[in-house]
Amino acid sequence: MPSISKKGRQMPASPIRKLVPYAEAAKKRGTKVIHLNIGQPDIKTPEIALDAVRNHTIEVLAYSMTEGSETYRKKIAAYYAKNSIAVSADDIIVTTGGSEALSFVMGTIMDAEDEIIIPEPFYANYNGFATALGVKVVPIASSIESNFALPPIAEFEELITPKTKAILICNPGNPTGYLYSKEEIQQLAELVKKHNLFLVADEVYREFAYDGREHYSILREPGLEDRAIMVDSVSKRYSMCGARIGCLVSKNQEVIQTALKFAQARLSPPTFAQIASEAALDTPQSYFDAVSKEYVERRDLLVAELQKIEGVKVAVPQGAFYCVVELPVSNSDDFAQWLLEKFEMDGETVMVAPAAGFYATPGLGKNQIRIAYVLHKDQLIKAVHILAAALKEYNVQ
Ligand SMILES: Cc1ncc(COP(=O)(O)O)c(C=O)c1O
């Protein structure tokens, strides 16, 4: 057989999915697996979005415009205006999920071997997009001790080389749940201006900011018009992960026009999903208030229950719906596998995401896991009790 590509071999497997065969085997044995490992919300998609598709009378399901339908882009711009972000429809390219926007951004601003600095732990698929494009991820460690706040700017400066093109942040963070403050964004703004870099922000969890904290988008920062590129998605905001709609937003028209060429190669984003996403923009504020209240309650419960377990450290999330948890184990990959292969409590076990896969620096995160609190509260409590019992048994082995 002819050999597959070096890139193909280097392409990282998802740290979230690699334990799936063990979970499947546990289920076949009759063990119920509570999934704390995936970010698929259990929240209902707004009816208004589903109705728009149900009631549509399309006769030819045609391609849409490469950059996304004009009515949808205008409505997205109006949504941003409500969020104090001043952009026009021309500053937006609708993409097939935030995922496609991320790979368009990297393709637009980076050549092979260029470097992008990303605070770690970070959304593991950034590694995948970077590998596919031959781009080098340069991690900068943030720590659970500081709740995963922005690392000191001086540490960023030490990592900047002639190959550095951009800094990428996820705000609020997956897996950290950390919400960057306006001051932190402003520090980054100064840094990218000083070193002539792009600042890319993955803001797909923008709506999930808790405790009265306000999300500060990089697109709100004056003076950053040529450097700021934002990635967004309907996946989590409206619990519409399967729609596969996101967007890339920038005031820099050269960025937009270049990204458009990548977009032209894939013709257009999905038509029905744009109809649903456009309608979703009319979702009443009461939906978000209820969702936010639910996540805050889940977070509070999860953190309180986890803190009762000896030797466990939790970074309290301020946004999104994930948290990184440090466990009294030396290797959370082994522990996560053991949970699925060897442990059960009353016929149930839990599946967690080992955190090492969210770090680019080898060795970091080895005693951490990521928990997604996308389950009902009673399930979450049960899951933490299972985790506590499992840790006791694992540590006396
Ligand atoms: C931080 C972050 N960015 C981007 C994405 C991609 O989302 P999608 O392609 O569904 O819009 C995800 C999905 O989980 C995510 O967590």
The ligand as a MOL file (V3000), in Angstrom:
LIG
                    3D

  0  0  0     0  0            999 V3000
M  V30 BEGIN CTAB
M  V30 COUNTS 16 16 0 0 0
M  V30 BEGIN ATOM
M  V30 1 C -13.6920 26.1970 22.3850 0
M  V30 2 C -14.3950 25.6290 21.2190 0
M  V30 3 N -14.1970 26.1890 20.0270 0
M  V30 4 C -14.7900 25.7110 18.9210 0
M  V30 5 C -15.6110 24.6180 18.9890 0
M  V30 6 C -16.1890 24.1120 17.7100 0
M  V30 7 O -17.5480 24.2280 17.7020 0
M  V30 8 P -18.4440 24.0530 16.4130 0
M  V30 9 O -17.5980 23.6120 15.2850 0
M  V30 10 O -19.4770 23.0670 16.7980 0
M  V30 11 O -19.0180 25.4180 16.1890 0
M  V30 12 C -15.8480 23.9930 20.2090 0
M  V30 13 C -16.7100 22.8030 20.3250 0
M  V30 14 O -16.8080 22.1510 21.3190 0
M  V30 15 C -15.2230 24.5140 21.3590 0
M  V30 16 O -15.3950 23.9750 22.5650 0
M  V30 END ATOM
M  V30 BEGIN BOND
M  V30 1 1 1 2
M  V30 2 1 2 3
M  V30 3 2 2 15
M  V30 4 2 3 4
M  V30 5 1 4 5
M  V30 6 1 5 6
M  V30 7 2 5 12
M  V30 8 1 6 7
M  V30 9 1 7 8
M  V30 10 2 8 9
M  V30 11 1 8 10
M  V30 12 1 8 11
M  V30 13 1 12 13
M  V30 14 1 12 15
M  V30 15 2 13 14
M  V30 16 1 15 16
M  V30 END BOND
M  V30 END CTAB
M  END
